[in-house]
Amino acid sequence: MAQRKVEGLVESQASVTVISPSITGVLDALAAQGLIRIIRREYQQGDLEGAFLVISATDDEEINQAVFAEASEKGILVNVVDQPELCNFIVPSVVRRGDLVISTSTSGKCPALAKRVRKQIEKQYGLEYQEYLLLLSQAREKIKASYKTEQERGKALERVMDSGILELIRAGKKDLAEETIERCI
Protein backbone atom coordinates (compact mmCIF):
# COMPACT_ATOMS: atom_id res chain seq x y z
CA MET A 1 0.00 0.00 0.00
CA ALA A 2 2.83 2.39 0.84
CA GLN A 3 4.35 1.78 -2.59
CA ARG A 4 1.08 2.77 -4.33
CA LYS A 5 0.91 5.95 -2.27
CA VAL A 6 4.52 6.81 -3.16
CA GLU A 7 3.90 6.13 -6.86
CA GLY A 8 0.90 8.47 -6.81
CA LEU A 9 2.92 11.21 -5.16
CA VAL A 10 5.79 10.78 -7.62
CA GLU A 11 3.28 10.92 -10.49
CA SER A 12 2.15 14.25 -9.06
CA GLN A 13 5.79 15.40 -9.05
CA ALA A 14 5.99 15.62 -5.27
CA SER A 15 9.29 15.57 -3.42
CA VAL A 16 9.02 12.28 -1.52
CA THR A 17 10.99 10.87 1.41
CA VAL A 18 10.25 7.30 2.49
CA ILE A 19 11.21 6.24 6.00
CA SER A 20 11.12 2.46 6.41
CA PRO A 21 13.47 -0.34 7.38
CA SER A 22 12.22 -2.43 4.43
CA ILE A 23 11.82 -1.15 0.89
CA THR A 24 10.30 -2.75 -2.21
CA GLY A 25 12.26 -3.14 -5.43
CA VAL A 26 10.02 -0.55 -7.08
CA LEU A 27 10.87 2.02 -4.40
CA ASP A 28 14.58 1.16 -4.73
CA ALA A 29 14.27 1.79 -8.49
CA LEU A 30 12.53 5.15 -7.90
CA ALA A 31 15.34 6.12 -5.51
CA ALA A 32 17.98 5.06 -8.04
CA GLN A 33 16.31 7.38 -10.57
CA GLY A 34 16.45 10.22 -8.05
CA LEU A 35 12.65 10.41 -7.82
CA ILE A 36 12.45 9.69 -4.09
CA ARG A 37 14.71 9.75 -1.06
CA ILE A 38 14.86 6.70 1.22
CA ILE A 39 15.79 6.59 4.90
CA ARG A 40 16.18 2.92 5.88
CA ARG A 41 15.01 2.82 9.49
CA GLU A 42 11.89 3.17 11.63
CA TYR A 43 10.25 6.57 12.05
CA GLN A 44 11.72 8.75 14.80
CA GLN A 45 10.36 11.86 16.49
CA GLY A 46 11.55 14.88 14.47
CA ASP A 47 11.44 13.10 11.09
CA LEU A 48 8.54 15.29 9.94
CA GLU A 49 10.53 18.52 10.21
CA GLY A 50 9.94 20.53 7.03
CA ALA A 51 7.27 18.17 5.68
CA PHE A 52 4.16 19.55 4.01
CA LEU A 53 2.20 16.29 3.93
CA VAL A 54 2.69 12.92 5.64
CA ILE A 55 1.26 9.50 4.86
CA SER A 56 1.81 6.78 7.41
CA ALA A 57 1.29 3.31 5.93
CA THR A 58 2.50 1.03 8.67
CA ASP A 59 0.78 -1.71 10.64
CA ASP A 60 2.46 -0.47 13.83
CA GLU A 61 -0.19 1.36 15.88
CA GLU A 62 2.41 3.02 18.11
CA ILE A 63 4.23 4.51 15.11
CA ASN A 64 0.96 5.62 13.53
CA GLN A 65 -0.03 7.42 16.75
CA ALA A 66 3.40 9.07 17.02
CA VAL A 67 3.34 10.22 13.37
CA PHE A 68 -0.16 11.63 13.81
CA ALA A 69 0.81 13.41 17.03
CA GLU A 70 3.94 15.00 15.55
CA ALA A 71 2.15 16.03 12.35
CA SER A 72 -0.77 17.51 14.31
CA GLU A 73 1.58 19.40 16.62
CA LYS A 74 3.42 20.90 13.63
CA GLY A 75 0.29 21.67 11.57
CA ILE A 76 1.24 19.17 8.86
CA LEU A 77 -1.34 17.40 6.71
CA VAL A 78 -1.41 13.76 7.81
CA ASN A 79 -3.11 10.60 6.60
CA VAL A 80 -2.69 7.34 8.49
CA VAL A 81 -3.82 4.72 6.00
CA ASP A 82 -7.06 2.93 6.93
CA GLN A 83 -7.45 4.95 10.14
CA PRO A 84 -9.68 7.95 9.39
CA GLU A 85 -9.57 9.05 13.02
CA LEU A 86 -5.81 9.65 12.52
CA CYS A 87 -6.26 11.77 9.40
CA ASN A 88 -6.80 15.43 8.73
CA PHE A 89 -7.23 14.70 5.02
CA ILE A 90 -8.41 11.74 2.97
CA VAL A 91 -6.67 10.45 -0.16
CA PRO A 92 -9.18 9.60 -2.89
CA SER A 93 -8.81 6.63 -5.17
CA VAL A 94 -7.72 8.09 -8.52
CA VAL A 95 -7.89 7.11 -12.19
CA ARG A 96 -5.65 9.11 -14.54
CA ARG A 97 -6.02 9.19 -18.30
CA GLY A 98 -3.60 11.92 -19.24
CA ASP A 99 -5.18 15.17 -18.09
CA LEU A 100 -8.47 13.44 -17.30
CA VAL A 101 -8.43 12.73 -13.58
CA ILE A 102 -11.35 10.93 -11.93
CA SER A 103 -11.34 10.38 -8.20
CA THR A 104 -13.63 8.66 -5.75
CA SER A 105 -13.67 8.63 -1.98
CA THR A 106 -15.68 7.17 0.85
CA SER A 107 -14.27 9.81 3.24
CA GLY A 108 -12.29 7.06 4.91
CA LYS A 109 -15.39 5.00 5.73
CA CYS A 110 -14.54 2.09 3.41
CA PRO A 111 -11.39 2.42 1.27
CA ALA A 112 -12.11 -1.03 -0.21
CA LEU A 113 -15.29 0.34 -1.80
CA ALA A 114 -13.40 3.32 -3.22
CA LYS A 115 -10.89 0.87 -4.70
CA ARG A 116 -13.68 -1.24 -6.22
CA VAL A 117 -15.31 1.83 -7.76
CA ARG A 118 -11.91 2.98 -9.09
CA LYS A 119 -11.43 -0.38 -10.82
CA GLN A 120 -14.87 -0.06 -12.43
CA ILE A 121 -13.98 3.45 -13.60
CA GLU A 122 -10.66 2.19 -15.02
CA LYS A 123 -12.57 -0.32 -17.15
CA GLN A 124 -15.13 2.23 -18.33
CA TYR A 125 -12.60 4.98 -19.04
CA GLY A 126 -9.74 3.28 -20.85
CA LEU A 127 -6.46 4.69 -22.08
CA GLU A 128 -8.18 6.02 -25.21
CA TYR A 129 -9.58 8.85 -23.09
CA GLN A 130 -6.12 10.41 -22.99
CA GLU A 131 -6.17 10.86 -26.80
CA TYR A 132 -9.86 11.78 -26.72
CA LEU A 133 -9.24 14.62 -24.27
CA LEU A 134 -6.29 15.86 -26.29
CA LEU A 135 -8.41 16.04 -29.46
CA LEU A 136 -11.28 17.70 -27.57
CA SER A 137 -8.89 20.29 -26.17
CA GLN A 138 -7.61 21.09 -29.65
CA ALA A 139 -11.18 21.24 -30.98
CA ARG A 140 -12.16 23.57 -28.16
CA GLU A 141 -9.43 26.03 -29.11
CA LYS A 142 -10.60 26.01 -32.73
CA ILE A 143 -14.20 26.44 -31.63
CA LYS A 144 -13.28 29.41 -29.41
CA ALA A 145 -11.64 31.04 -32.42
CA SER A 146 -14.55 30.23 -34.76
CA TYR A 147 -17.65 31.18 -32.75
CA LYS A 148 -18.50 34.42 -30.98
CA THR A 149 -21.06 33.41 -28.36
CA GLU A 150 -20.78 30.94 -25.53
CA GLN A 151 -23.99 29.28 -26.72
CA GLU A 152 -22.58 28.69 -30.23
CA ARG A 153 -19.33 27.36 -28.76
CA GLY A 154 -21.21 24.99 -26.48
CA LYS A 155 -23.30 23.60 -29.34
CA ALA A 156 -20.20 23.11 -31.51
CA LEU A 157 -18.37 21.26 -28.76
CA GLU A 158 -21.43 19.08 -28.13
CA ARG A 159 -21.49 18.21 -31.86
CA VAL A 160 -17.84 17.16 -31.64
CA MET A 161 -18.38 15.03 -28.54
CA ASP A 162 -21.51 13.42 -30.02
CA SER A 163 -19.86 12.70 -33.39
CA GLY A 164 -18.46 9.26 -32.57
CA ILE A 165 -14.82 10.33 -32.38
CA LEU A 166 -14.26 8.29 -29.22
CA GLU A 167 -15.22 5.14 -31.09
CA LEU A 168 -12.91 6.14 -33.96
CA ILE A 169 -10.04 6.57 -31.50
CA ARG A 170 -10.80 3.16 -29.99
CA ALA A 171 -10.69 1.70 -33.52
CA GLY A 172 -7.28 3.30 -34.14
CA LYS A 173 -8.68 5.77 -36.68
CA LYS A 174 -7.26 9.01 -35.30
CA ASP A 175 -7.05 10.63 -38.77
CA LEU A 176 -10.75 9.99 -39.36
CA ALA A 177 -11.52 11.33 -35.87
CA GLU A 178 -9.65 14.55 -36.70
CA GLU A 179 -11.54 14.88 -40.01
CA THR A 180 -14.83 14.35 -38.18
CA ILE A 181 -13.93 17.09 -35.70
CA GLU A 182 -13.22 19.52 -38.54
CA ARG A 183 -16.59 18.76 -40.12
CA CYS A 184 -18.35 19.34 -36.78
CA ILE A 185 -16.67 22.68 -36.24
N, C-alpha and C positions, 0 to 999 in steps of 0.2 A: 504494500500500500504506500509506503514511504517513497518508493521508487516512482510510482505513478504521480504522486504529488510533486516530486522534484522535476520530472519530465514536463509536467504542465507549467511549472514556474519557469523552466528553461525556455520552453516554447514561447512564453510571454516575455522573454528576454530579461528576466529578473537576475539579480546577482544572488547566487545561492551558496550557502554554507551548510554542509551536512555534518552533524556531529553524531557519530555512532561507532561502536567498536567493530561492527561487522558491516561490510559494504557489498552490494551486488556487483556483478561484472559490468552491468550497464552503467552504474554510478561510477565505477572505476574508469570506464571508457569516457564518460562525460568529463571527469576530472582530467584525464589525459589530454582531452581536447581543450582544456582551459575553460570549460563552460560552468563548472562548479568547483568549489573548494571543499575538501574533506578534512575533518578532524577526527582521527580514529581513536575515540575514547567515549566514555559515558558523558552525558551532560553534567556540567558543574555550574554552580551559582556564579553569575557574572558573564556567562557565555552569550547572553542576549544583548550585551552592551553594543549600541549602535544599530541594532536590528530595527527594521520597520514592521516586519510581519514574521510570525513564528508559527510553524506547524509542528506539533509533537505527534509522532506516529509510532509510539512505543507501547508495549503491553505492560510496562512497569508503572503501576499506579502512583508510586512515590515520585518517580521522575515527572510524570504528567502533572501532578499537583505542584511540584517545585517549578516547573516551566510556566504553568499558569500563574502562579504567585509572582514570579519575577516579572513576567510580561505585564501583568496587571499593575504591579507597583511602578513599572517604568512607562506605562501608557502605550504599550506595544500591542498591536493586533495579534491575537492568539487564537489558534484552532487546535484543540486536542481531538484527534480523529476519533469518531464514534462516541464522544462524550460532550454532547451539546451544553451541558452545565459548566464545562470548562472551556467555553468558546465565547469570544465577543464578536465573532463573525463566522459565517457558514460558507463553505466552499461548495458551489454548485457542481453538478455533474455536467460536463461540457462536451459538445460535439463541434468540431471545427472542420469547415469545408472552405479553405482559403479565408476570405474575409467574412464569410457567413459563420456566425457563432451562435449556437443554440444551447441554452443551459436550462437545467431543471434542478429543483431543490425540494426537499421535504422539510426544510428549516431544521435539519438535524434529527427529525423524528424517526426517519427510517431511510438511511443512506442506501440500503439494498434496493428499495423501491426506486430511488433516483437513478441508481445504476441500471435497473431493468428498463426504465423509461428511456434512458440514454441509449441503450442498445437498440431499442425499437426505433428511436430517431435515427441512429446510424444506418439502419437498414432502409428507412424511408428516404433519407436524404444522403444519397451516395456521393462519391467523389466527383460526379459530373456537376454537382452544384457549384463547385469552385469555378469551372469554366462558364457555367450558366450565369453566375453573378458577374463575372468579368465582362461577358457580352452585354448583360443588362446595364452595367455601369457605362460602357461605351455608348450604348444606345441612348441612355439617359442624357449624356452630354450632347449628342447630336439632336435629340429632341428639344433640349433647352435652347439650343441655337436656332432651331427651326420653327418653334411655336412661341407666340407672345404671351398667351394667358396660361395660368396654372391649370385651368380646366382642359384646355387643348393638350397640354403636356401630359396630364393624367390619362386622358383618353388614348393618346398615342402610346404611352408606356403600357397601358392595359392591352392594347392591340398586340404589342410585341410579346408580352408575357403569355397571351392567349393563343399565339400563333403556332404553337407546337415546336418551338425551338429547343425546348428541353429534351423532347423525344429525339430530335435530330442530333443533338449532342450525344445522347445515350447511344445512338446508332453510329457514332463516329463521323457524322456528316457536318462538321463545323462550317465548311464553306457554304453549304446549303442553308445552314442556320443564319449565317451572316447575310446571305442574299435575302432571306425571309425578313430579317430585321429591317433591311433597307427598304423593302417593299412596304412594310408596316409604317415606317416613318413617313 
